[in-house]
Amino acid sequence: MIPTLVASRGLGTQHAGLGTVGASGSIIMTGTMTTDSPDETDIVTGGKTFILTVTNDTWVSFNDTIRRAILDGISSAQSETNGWNAEVRDKSLVGSVVRTNSTVCTVTLAAASAYDTSSDETITATVPASALTGAEEIVASPTASITSLAHVVVTGTMTGSVTEANVVSGGKTIILTVSNDTFVSFNDTIRQAIIDGMTSAQAQATGWNNEVRDKEVVGAVTRDSANQVTILLTAAAAYDTTASETITVTVPASALALGAAAVATPTVGVSADVGDVFGANEPSGMTVIENREFNSTTGGGVAGPWNFDFDSNGPEVIVSDAAAPQSPSNVLQFTHTAGQGAGGPNQNAGELLWSPKNIIYVYLSWKISSNWTGHPNSGINKMFFIKTNNPAAGKGPNQTFWYAKGRNAEPLVLGMTGQEFGCGSPFVNFDANLGDATLNRNQWYELEFLLTANTPNVANGKLEVWKDGVKTHNYTNFCPLASGEGPGFDGILVSLIWGGLGGTVPETMNCWFDHIYISGKD
């Protein structure tokens, strides 16, 4: 490689790879961004450095304005939408720039998860005049280069709406198209490595990894051209998943000419058949408390009668919905009527009580109407409460309630809140901290809730939630029980409450429950 001349200001003589000789200032750029031959993965991961060393000048004392100006001067000659300038330079924090001493400045790159470039990038550091005692701009040398890696895009019929039944039947395709690289000529070893790279984030006994990936035949993989591969999935008769699966395709290094593995995008998904989620995450050794199909408005309780309270605020009726996922076609319908006020309870199905349990599991299938309008102020639309009815003196019973969160016609998400909790936090919100908790209108969902009580006033309980078999919430600092309370959960109240204060329901809208199952363990 021919060394790059060091750029400087003034009239000094330039030498390859060295600072300018004479009175003029110059800056040499070193650090792992110049020595480690970084590629896209390095930028995504972060941690690489630029070290800027000044000769015949010094750094001024830094403030955040100067740090920002230094970052703004580290620019790519390319201008890709998700390239250096947009995802690294413009998003870097001023804290990444450190004045090591009067002649050395170090810039440490943070992770840039969205960095994605289709071609190599050349990075030049132009140091602003405001950062130097000599008050003249200097272009550092040499430049740094970032190697763009292979990009593999997934298309084919597996990228559409794919169900468990589709995978069982076979015939779906995964098409891989590569840019910035080419596929080598294939043999069966490479074909098998490509199959091995099709991995589900879930690990179920009869799921994708065991029944599709590990049983697929090498003949399913065809190299259509230097830039395209098609995988035609064979039938997988034993495939049976209790949760939706997300599959990522990683193309092995052995299949690509440049010899670096590439993760293909987007992922592909398989939806579990409706009804498969029931009991999927119920712990062993649980005792059934309730297993309620809504074939009537009375009776049903394993733990005792659970008769629904048909109050004056609106009709609660049994209706038919053949698409209900667990026990069609009868479902329980609640209605919020137009003009109904906020607060509540607006729709009260009554409370079911049992002897206290340390662990409670709840499964239910649920849907809201396409015109559902969230409370305009709070965005809170409460659905049901899990309770402890043995409060400490001077406080109400603690309860954990589930709600669909969203104002007006906003997208809704599944939220959880604790009221009258222990550990010094009487009101606690538990937002989804794992998977997607979106709740679309006019769509059935199968929801699971697993609550483990804490030692009173010690944050060692657990709250876990699944939507359609995919975990959305996982909290290990759950603290429903305050000092003197316990020994556990002993009631459920299905009570639809629209919002808090202010506003009225703009139009009549419905909510349906297909099935409610509850079990517990001391």
LOFIMI-404377 format. One record per residue (C-alpha): x, y, z; residue in one letter. Coordinates in steps of 0.05 Angstrom, whole numbers, plus 32768, in hexadecimal, padded with zeros to 4 digits. Example, Ala and Ser with C-alpha at 12.3 -4.5 7.8 and 13.67 -1.06 7.14 Angstrom:
<sites>
[site [80F6, 7FA6, 809C], a]
[site [8111, 7FEB, 808F], s]
</sites>
This chain:
<sites>
[site [8000, 8000, 8000], m]
[site [801A, 8046, 7FEE], i]
[site [8017, 8072, 802D], p]
[site [7FE8, 80AD, 802C], t]
[site [8007, 80F1, 8034], l]
[site [7FF7, 8114, 8075], v]
[site [7FCD, 8152, 8067], a]
[site [7FE0, 8191, 808B], s]
[site [7FD8, 81DC, 808B], r]
[site [8010, 820C, 8078], g]
[site [804E, 8204, 804C], l]
[site [8074, 81CB, 806E], g]
[site [808F, 8191, 8045], t]
[site [8064, 8152, 8043], q]
[site [807F, 810B, 804D], h]
[site [8059, 80CA, 8043], a]
[site [803A, 80B2, 8084], g]
[site [805A, 80EA, 80AE], l]
[site [8045, 812C, 80CA], g]
[site [8059, 816B, 80A4], t]
[site [80A0, 8184, 80B1], v]
[site [80A2, 81CD, 80C2], g]
[site [8075, 81FE, 80E6], a]
[site [8034, 81E3, 80CA], s]
[site [8006, 81B7, 80F5], g]
[site [7FF1, 8171, 80DF], s]
[site [7FC8, 8138, 80FB], i]
[site [7FD6, 80EE, 80F3], i]
[site [7F9B, 80BE, 80FC], m]
[site [7FA9, 807B, 811C], t]
[site [7F7F, 804C, 8148], g]
[site [7F5B, 800C, 8139], t]
[site [7F32, 802D, 8102], m]
[site [7F72, 8032, 80D9], t]
[site [7F97, 7FF3, 80F0], t]
[site [7F61, 7FBD, 80F6], d]
[site [7F43, 7FBF, 80AF], s]
[site [7EFC, 7FCA, 80CC], p]
[site [7EBF, 7FB0, 80A9], d]
[site [7E74, 7FBC, 80B2], e]
[site [7E70, 7F8D, 80ED], t]
[site [7EA5, 7FB4, 8113], d]
[site [7E7D, 7FF4, 810B], i]
[site [7E3D, 7FD4, 8121], v]
[site [7E60, 7FB7, 815F], t]
[site [7E86, 7FF7, 8171], g]
[site [7EC6, 7FFF, 8198], g]
[site [7EF5, 8013, 8160], k]
[site [7F1F, 8052, 816A], t]
[site [7F3B, 808D, 8144], f]
[site [7F79, 80AB, 8165], i]
[site [7F89, 80F1, 814B], l]
[site [7FD0, 8108, 815A], t]
[site [7FE2, 8151, 814D], v]
[site [8028, 8168, 8138], t]
[site [803D, 81B1, 813A], n]
[site [7FFB, 81C4, 815B], d]
[site [7FD4, 81B2, 8199], t]
[site [7F8C, 81A2, 81AC], w]
[site [7F66, 81D8, 81D1], v]
[site [7F3F, 81C6, 8210], s]
[site [7F00, 81A2, 81F9], f]
[site [7EB8, 81B1, 8206], n]
[site [7E7C, 818D, 81E9], d]
[site [7E77, 81BD, 81AE], t]
[site [7EBE, 81AE, 819A], i]
[site [7EB3, 8163, 81A4], r]
[site [7E76, 8167, 8177], r]
[site [7E9D, 818C, 8142], a]
[site [7ED4, 8157, 8143], i]
[site [7E9F, 8120, 8139], l]
[site [7E7E, 8147, 8101], d]
[site [7EC1, 814A, 80DD], g]
[site [7EC9, 80FE, 80DA], i]
[site [7EA3, 80F2, 809A], s]
[site [7E9B, 80BE, 8063], s]
[site [7EA6, 80CE, 801A], a]
[site [7E67, 80A4, 800E], q]
[site [7E21, 80B9, 8024], s]
[site [7DF7, 807A, 802D], e]
[site [7DB5, 807C, 8051], t]
[site [7DCE, 804E, 8088], n]
[site [7E18, 805C, 807F], g]
[site [7E4D, 807E, 80A9], w]
[site [7E35, 80C6, 80A5], n]
[site [7DED, 80B6, 80B9], a]
[site [7DF8, 807D, 80EB], e]
[site [7E3C, 808B, 810A], v]
[site [7E52, 80D3, 8101], r]
[site [7E0E, 80F3, 810D], d]
[site [7DFB, 80C5, 8147], k]
[site [7E3D, 80C3, 816D], s]
[site [7E3C, 80E2, 81B2], l]
[site [7E6C, 8119, 81C8], v]
[site [7E84, 80EC, 8200], g]
[site [7EA7, 80C0, 81CD], s]
[site [7EDB, 80F7, 81C1], v]
[site [7F13, 80FB, 81F5], v]
[site [7F4D, 812D, 81F7], r]
[site [7F82, 80FC, 820E], t]
[site [7FB7, 8133, 8213], n]
[site [7FCA, 8173, 81F0], s]
[site [7FDD, 814E, 81B0], t]
[site [7FB2, 8110, 81B0], v]
[site [7F67, 8108, 81A9], c]
[site [7F44, 80C4, 81AA], t]
[site [7EFF, 80B6, 818C], v]
[site [7EE0, 8073, 81A1], t]
[site [7EA6, 805C, 8177], l]
[site [7E65, 8045, 8198], a]
[site [7E3D, 800C, 817B], a]
[site [7E16, 8020, 813D], a]
[site [7DE1, 7FE9, 8136], s]
[site [7DC0, 8008, 80F8], a]
[site [7E00, 8011, 80D0], y]
[site [7DF8, 7FEE, 808D], d]
[site [7E1D, 8001, 804E], t]
[site [7E1C, 7FE3, 8008], s]
[site [7E63, 7FFA, 7FF7], s]
[site [7EA6, 8007, 8018], d]
[site [7EAB, 804A, 803C], e]
[site [7EE7, 8079, 8041], t]
[site [7EEA, 80A2, 8081], i]
[site [7F0F, 80E4, 8086], t]
[site [7F1A, 810B, 80C6], a]
[site [7F19, 8156, 80BC], t]
[site [7F2A, 8178, 80FE], v]
[site [7F07, 81BB, 8108], p]
[site [7F2F, 81FB, 8115], a]
[site [7F0B, 8204, 8157], s]
[site [7F2C, 81C5, 8173], a]
[site [7F74, 81DC, 8166], l]
[site [7F9F, 8212, 8186], t]
[site [7FB5, 8227, 8140], g]
[site [7F6C, 8233, 812F], a]
[site [7F72, 8216, 80E9], e]
[site [7F4D, 81D9, 80CE], e]
[site [7F78, 819B, 80C1], i]
[site [7F67, 815D, 8099], v]
[site [7F84, 8120, 80BC], a]
[site [7FA7, 80E9, 8097], s]
[site [7FA2, 80B0, 8084], p]
[site [7F59, 80A3, 8077], t]
[site [7F36, 8065, 8094], a]
[site [7F10, 8031, 806B], s]
[site [7ED4, 8006, 807E], i]
[site [7EC8, 7FC7, 8056], t]
[site [7E80, 7FBA, 8042], s]
[site [7E6B, 7F72, 804E], l]
[site [7E3D, 7F46, 8025], a]
[site [7DF4, 7F58, 802A], h]
[site [7DC2, 7F20, 8024], v]
[site [7D78, 7F2F, 801B], v]
[site [7D41, 7EFC, 8029], v]
[site [7D05, 7EF7, 7FFB], t]
[site [7CD9, 7EBD, 7FE6], g]
[site [7C97, 7EA3, 8000], t]
[site [7CB1, 7E99, 8047], m]
[site [7CB2, 7EE4, 804E], t]
[site [7C67, 7EEA, 8048], g]
[site [7C32, 7ED5, 807B], s]
[site [7C4A, 7E8F, 808D], v]
[site [7C24, 7E61, 80BC], t]
[site [7C37, 7E21, 80DF], e]
[site [7C0D, 7DFA, 80AD], a]
[site [7C35, 7E18, 8073], n]
[site [7C76, 7DFD, 8090], v]
[site [7C57, 7DB9, 809B], v]
[site [7C40, 7DB6, 8052], s]
[site [7C83, 7DCF, 8036], g]
[site [7C8E, 7DF3, 7FF4], g]
[site [7C9F, 7E37, 8010], k]
[site [7CDF, 7E59, 7FF7], t]
[site [7D17, 7E81, 8015], i]
[site [7D3D, 7EA8, 7FDF], i]
[site [7D80, 7EC6, 7FF1], l]
[site [7D9C, 7EFE, 7FC5], t]
[site [7DE3, 7F16, 7FD4], v]
[site [7E04, 7F58, 7FC2], s]
[site [7E4D, 7F6D, 7FCE], n]
[site [7E60, 7F24, 7FC8], d]
[site [7E4E, 7EE5, 7FA1], t]
[site [7E3B, 7E9E, 7FB2], f]
[site [7E72, 7E6A, 7FA4], v]
[site [7E64, 7E2A, 7F7F], s]
[site [7E3D, 7DFC, 7FAD], f]
[site [7E48, 7DB6, 7FC5], n]
[site [7E1E, 7D90, 7FF8], d]
[site [7E49, 7DA8, 8032], t]
[site [7E3B, 7DF1, 8021], i]
[site [7DF1, 7DE2, 8015], r]
[site [7DED, 7DC2, 805A], q]
[site [7E10, 7DFE, 8079], a]
[site [7DDC, 7E2C, 805B], i]
[site [7DA4, 7E01, 8077], i]
[site [7DC6, 7E01, 80BB], d]
[site [7DC5, 7E4D, 80BA], g]
[site [7D79, 7E50, 80B9], m]
[site [7D6D, 7E56, 8103], t]
[site [7D30, 7E68, 812D], s]
[site [7D37, 7E95, 816A], a]
[site [7D08, 7E65, 818D], q]
[site [7D1E, 7E1F, 81A1], a]
[site [7CE1, 7DF2, 81A5], q]
[site [7CE3, 7DA7, 81A5], a]
[site [7CBB, 7DA0, 8165], t]
[site [7CCB, 7DE6, 814A], g]
[site [7CF2, 7E01, 810F], w]
[site [7D39, 7DEF, 8125], n]
[site [7D29, 7DA6, 8132], n]
[site [7CF4, 7D97, 80FE], e]
[site [7D07, 7DC4, 80C3], v]
[site [7D4F, 7DDA, 80C7], r]
[site [7D6D, 7D99, 80E2], d]
[site [7D43, 7D6D, 80B3], k]
[site [7D48, 7D95, 8073], e]
[site [7D6B, 7D72, 8038], v]
[site [7DA6, 7D91, 8013], v]
[site [7D80, 7D8B, 7FD2], g]
[site [7D52, 7DC2, 7FEA], a]
[site [7D89, 7DF5, 7FDE], v]
[site [7D95, 7E0E, 7F96], t]
[site [7DC9, 7E40, 7F7E], r]
[site [7DA1, 7E65, 7F4A], d]
[site [7DDB, 7E94, 7F38], s]
[site [7E18, 7EB5, 7F56], a]
[site [7DEB, 7EE4, 7F7C], n]
[site [7DAD, 7EBA, 7F8C], q]
[site [7D9C, 7E7A, 7FB3], v]
[site [7D57, 7E5B, 7FBC], t]
[site [7D44, 7E2D, 7FF5], i]
[site [7D05, 7E05, 7FE7], l]
[site [7CEB, 7DEA, 8029], l]
[site [7CD4, 7DA2, 802A], t]
[site [7C98, 7D8B, 8053], a]
[site [7CA2, 7D88, 809E], a]
[site [7C6B, 7D5B, 80B7], a]
[site [7C81, 7D5D, 8100], a]
[site [7C88, 7DA8, 8104], y]
[site [7C5D, 7DC1, 813E], d]
[site [7C6B, 7E01, 8163], t]
[site [7C47, 7E1F, 819E], t]
[site [7C64, 7E65, 8190], a]
[site [7C71, 7E8E, 8153], s]
[site [7CB8, 7E87, 813A], e]
[site [7CEA, 7EB8, 811D], t]
[site [7D1E, 7E9B, 80EE], i]
[site [7D61, 7EBC, 80DD], t]
[site [7D8A, 7EA4, 80A1], v]
[site [7DD5, 7EAA, 80AA], t]
[site [7DFB, 7E9B, 8069], v]
[site [7E3B, 7E76, 807C], p]
[site [7E80, 7E91, 8069], a]
[site [7E8C, 7E52, 803F], s]
[site [7E53, 7E65, 8010], a]
[site [7E6D, 7EAB, 7FFF], l]
[site [7EA9, 7EBD, 7FD3], a]
[site [7EC5, 7EF0, 8004], l]
[site [7EC4, 7EBE, 803D], g]
[site [7E9B, 7EE4, 8071], a]
[site [7E58, 7ECD, 808C], a]
[site [7E1C, 7EFA, 8081], a]
[site [7DDB, 7F00, 80A8], v]
[site [7DA2, 7F06, 8076], a]
[site [7D68, 7F37, 8080], t]
[site [7D2F, 7F39, 808D], p]
[site [7D20, 7EFF, 80BC], t]
[site [7CE6, 7ED2, 80AB], v]
[site [7CAD, 7EBF, 80DA], g]
[site [7C7F, 7E85, 80E5], v]
[site [7C3D, 7E8F, 810A], s]
[site [7C28, 7E59, 813A], a]
[site [7BE4, 7E3A, 812D], d]
[site [7BAE, 7E5A, 8157], v]
[site [7BA0, 7E34, 8197], g]
[site [7BE7, 7E18, 819C], d]
[site [7BFB, 7E4B, 81D0], v]
[site [7BCC, 7E32, 8205], f]
[site [7BF5, 7E1C, 8241], g]
[site [7C36, 7E22, 821B], a]
[site [7C5A, 7E47, 8254], n]
[site [7C34, 7E2A, 828F], e]
[site [7C65, 7E0F, 82C3], p]
[site [7C60, 7DC6, 82D8], s]
[site [7C3C, 7DB3, 8318], g]
[site [7C06, 7DE9, 8312], m]
[site [7BBE, 7DDE, 832B], t]
[site [7B85, 7DF5, 82FF], v]
[site [7B5D, 7E2E, 831D], i]
[site [7B31, 7E3F, 82E1], e]
[site [7B28, 7E26, 829A], n]
[site [7AF0, 7E50, 827E], r]
[site [7AD1, 7E49, 8239], e]
[site [7A9C, 7E7D, 822E], f]
[site [7A62, 7E51, 821B], n]
[site [7A36, 7E73, 8250], s]
[site [7A36, 7EAF, 827E], t]
[site [7A30, 7E85, 82BD], t]
[site [7A55, 7E4D, 82E1], g]
[site [7A96, 7E31, 82C8], g]
[site [7AC5, 7E3D, 8302], g]
[site [7AF3, 7E04, 8315], v]
[site [7B01, 7E2D, 8354], a]
[site [7AB8, 7E3D, 835C], g]
[site [7A82, 7E62, 8335], p]
[site [7A9B, 7E9C, 830B], w]
[site [7A5B, 7EBE, 82F4], n]
[site [7A63, 7EFC, 82CB], f]
[site [7A44, 7F3C, 82E5], d]
[site [7A17, 7F5A, 82B0], f]
[site [7A19, 7FA1, 82CA], d]
[site [79F4, 7FDE, 82B0], s]
[site [7A2F, 7FFC, 828C], n]
[site [7A29, 7FD3, 824E], g]
[site [7A19, 7F8E, 8233], p]
[site [7A45, 7F52, 8240], e]
[site [7A2E, 7F19, 8214], v]
[site [7A42, 7ED7, 81F6], i]
[site [7A4C, 7EDD, 81AA], v]
[site [7A68, 7EB0, 8174], s]
[site [7AAD, 7EB7, 8153], d]
[site [7AC6, 7E7A, 812C], a]
[site [7B0C, 7E98, 8129], a]
[site [7B15, 7E96, 8174], a]
[site [7B57, 7E72, 8180], p]
[site [7B4A, 7E45, 81BC], q]
[site [7B01, 7E32, 81C7], s]
[site [7AD7, 7E4B, 818C], p]
[site [7AA5, 7E5F, 817C], s]
[site [7A87, 7E7D, 81BB], n]
[site [7AAB, 7EBA, 81D7], v]
[site [7A9C, 7EED, 820D], l]
[site [7A90, 7F33, 81F2], q]
[site [7A97, 7F74, 821A], f]
[site [7A7E, 7FB5, 81FE], t]
[site [7A92, 7FFD, 820B], h]
[site [7A57, 8026, 81F3], t]
[site [7A5C, 8069, 81D1], a]
[site [7A59, 80A2, 8204], g]
[site [7A70, 8077, 823E], q]
[site [7A9D, 809D, 826E], g]
[site [7AE5, 808E, 827F], a]
[site [7AFA, 806C, 82C0], g]
[site [7AD3, 8032, 82DA], g]
[site [7AC9, 7FFB, 82E2], p]
[site [7AA7, 7FFF, 829E], n]
[site [7AA0, 7FB5, 8290], q]
[site [7AA6, 7F86, 82CC], n]
[site [7AA6, 7F3A, 82C3], a]
[site [7AAA, 7F2E, 830E], g]
[site [7AE2, 7F15, 833A], e]
[site [7AFA, 7ECD, 8341], l]
[site [7B1C, 7EBC, 8382], l]
[site [7B47, 7E81, 8398], w]
[site [7B76, 7E6E, 83D1], s]
[site [7BB8, 7E94, 83CA], p]
[site [7BEC, 7E7A, 8399], k]
[site [7C35, 7E8C, 8395], n]
[site [7C36, 7E82, 8349], i]
[site [7BFC, 7E93, 831A], i]
[site [7BF7, 7E82, 82D0], y]
[site [7BC0, 7EA2, 82A4], v]
[site [7BB1, 7E92, 825C], y]
[site [7B7D, 7EB8, 8235], l]
[site [7B6A, 7EC5, 81ED], s]
[site [7B53, 7F0C, 81DE], w]
[site [7B40, 7F3D, 81A7], k]
[site [7B27, 7F85, 81A1], i]
[site [7AFD, 7FA2, 8169], s]
[site [7B1A, 7FC6, 812D], s]
[site [7AFD, 8009, 8144], n]
[site [7B1B, 8005, 818A], w]
[site [7B2E, 804B, 81A1], t]
[site [7B5F, 8053, 81D9], g]
[site [7B53, 8084, 8212], h]
[site [7B6A, 80C8, 81F7], p]
[site [7B8E, 80DF, 8236], n]
[site [7BAD, 80A3, 8259], s]
[site [7BAD, 8071, 8220], g]
[site [7B9D, 803C, 8255], i]
[site [7B69, 8007, 8245], n]
[site [7B68, 7FD6, 827F], k]
[site [7B52, 7F8E, 8274], m]
[site [7B5D, 7F63, 82B2], f]
[site [7B7C, 7F63, 82F7], f]
[site [7BA2, 7F2D, 831E], i]
[site [7B9B, 7F3D, 8368], k]
[site [7BB2, 7F30, 83AE], t]
[site [7B79, 7F3C, 83DE], n]
[site [7BA0, 7F3E, 841F], n]
[site [7BBC, 7F85, 8421], p]
[site [7BE7, 7FA1, 8459], a]
[site [7BC5, 7FD1, 8488], a]
[site [7BB6, 8015, 846A], g]
[site [7BBB, 8002, 8420], k]
[site [7B90, 7FE2, 83EB], g]
[site [7B99, 7F9D, 83CD], p]
[site [7BD2, 7F99, 839B], n]
[site [7BC1, 7F87, 8354], q]
[site [7BE5, 7F7D, 8313], t]
[site [7BBB, 7F92, 82D7], f]
[site [7BC3, 7F88, 828D], w]
[site [7BAF, 7FBE, 825C], y]
[site [7BB0, 7FCF, 8212], a]
[site [7BD7, 8010, 820F], k]
[site [7BCB, 8044, 81D9], g]
[site [7BA6, 8086, 81D0], r]
[site [7B6D, 808F, 819E], n]
[site [7B7F, 8068, 815F], a]
[site [7BC9, 805F, 8171], e]
[site [7BE7, 8019, 816C], p]
[site [7BDB, 7FF3, 81AC], l]
[site [7C0E, 7FCE, 81D6], v]
[site [7C08, 7F9C, 820F], l]
[site [7C1A, 7FBD, 8251], g]
[site [7C1B, 7FA7, 829A], m]
[site [7C15, 7FD2, 82D9], t]
[site [7C19, 7FC3, 8323], g]
[site [7BEF, 7FEA, 8355], q]
[site [7BF9, 7FEC, 83A1], e]
[site [7C3B, 7FC7, 8399], f]
[site [7C72, 7FBD, 83CD], g]
[site [7CBC, 7FCF, 83CC], c]
[site [7CAD, 8019, 83D1], g]
[site [7C8E, 801E, 838B], s]
[site [7C42, 801B, 8391], p]
[site [7C37, 8027, 8346], f]
[site [7C65, 8004, 8315], v]
[site [7C60, 7FFE, 82C9], n]
[site [7C7A, 7FC0, 82A6], f]
[site [7C84, 7FCF, 825C], d]
[site [7C98, 7F98, 822B], a]
[site [7CE4, 7F8D, 8232], n]
[site [7CEC, 7F52, 8203], l]
[site [7CC0, 7F46, 81C6], g]
[site [7C8E, 7F6F, 819E], d]
[site [7C50, 7F7E, 81C9], a]
[site [7C25, 7F9E, 8192], t]
[site [7BDB, 7F8D, 8195], l]
[site [7BB8, 7F97, 8153], n]
[site [7B6E, 7FA5, 8152], r]
[site [7B3F, 7F6F, 8138], n]
[site [7B72, 7F38, 8143], q]
[site [7B70, 7EFE, 8173], w]
[site [7BAB, 7EF7, 81A3], y]
[site [7BBE, 7EC0, 81D3], e]
[site [7BDC, 7EDE, 8212], l]
[site [7C00, 7EBC, 824C], e]
[site [7C11, 7EDB, 828F], f]
[site [7C3D, 7EBA, 82C3], l]
[site [7C44, 7EDD, 8307], l]
[site [7C71, 7EC6, 833F], t]
[site [7C67, 7EE8, 8383], a]
[site [7CA0, 7F0A, 83A6], n]
[site [7CB8, 7F04, 83EE], t]
[site [7C91, 7F3E, 840E], p]
[site [7CB3, 7F80, 83FF], n]
[site [7CED, 7F5E, 83DB], v]
[site [7CF1, 7F68, 8390], a]
[site [7CFD, 7F1F, 837E], n]
[site [7CBB, 7F0C, 835C], g]
[site [7CB2, 7F00, 8312], k]
[site [7C83, 7F1A, 82DC], l]
[site [7C83, 7EF7, 8298], e]
[site [7C55, 7F03, 825D], v]
[site [7C4F, 7EE1, 8219], w]
[site [7C28, 7EF8, 81DB], k]
[site [7C18, 7EC0, 81AB], d]
[site [7C4F, 7E96, 81CC], g]
[site [7C85, 7ECB, 81C5], v]
[site [7C9E, 7EE9, 8206], k]
[site [7C94, 7F34, 820C], t]
[site [7C9F, 7F43, 8256], h]
[site [7CD2, 7F26, 8286], n]
[site [7CDC, 7F48, 82CA], y]
[site [7D01, 7F28, 8304], t]
[site [7CF8, 7F64, 8334], n]
[site [7CAC, 7F5B, 833B], f]
[site [7C95, 7F73, 837F], c]
[site [7C49, 7F70, 8388], p]
[site [7C4B, 7F5D, 83D2], l]
[site [7C5C, 7F92, 8406], a]
[site [7C71, 7F82, 844D], s]
[site [7C3C, 7F5B, 8472], g]
[site [7C19, 7F45, 8433], e]
[site [7C11, 7F01, 8412], g]
[site [7C16, 7EC8, 840A], p]
[site [7C06, 7ED1, 83C0], g]
[site [7BD4, 7EDE, 8389], f]
[site [7B8B, 7ECD, 8398], d]
[site [7B5D, 7EED, 8366], g]
[site [7B50, 7F05, 831F], i]
[site [7B21, 7F3B, 8308], l]
[site [7B0F, 7F43, 82BF], v]
[site [7AFB, 7F8C, 82BD], s]
[site [7B01, 7FB8, 8280], l]
[site [7B10, 8000, 8293], i]
[site [7B16, 8034, 825C], w]
[site [7B4A, 8067, 8271], g]
[site [7B4E, 8091, 82AF], g]
[site [7B30, 80D7, 82B2], l]
[site [7B0F, 80FE, 827B], g]
[site [7AF1, 80EC, 8238], g]
[site [7AB9, 80C0, 8220], t]
[site [7AB8, 8083, 81F3], v]
[site [7AB0, 809F, 81AC], p]
[site [7A8C, 8063, 818E], e]
[site [7A75, 801F, 81A4], t]
[site [7AAF, 7FED, 81A4], m]
[site [7AB9, 7FA5, 81BA], n]
[site [7AEB, 7F78, 81DC], c]
[site [7AE7, 7F2B, 81DC], w]
[site [7B03, 7EF3, 8207], f]
[site [7B03, 7EAD, 81E9], d]
[site [7B20, 7E86, 8224], h]
[site [7B3E, 7E93, 8269], i]
[site [7B69, 7E5E, 828C], y]
[site [7B89, 7E68, 82D0], i]
[site [7BB7, 7E3A, 82F8], s]
[site [7BE0, 7E42, 8336], g]
[site [7C13, 7E24, 8365], k]
[site [7C22, 7E32, 83AE], d]
</sites>
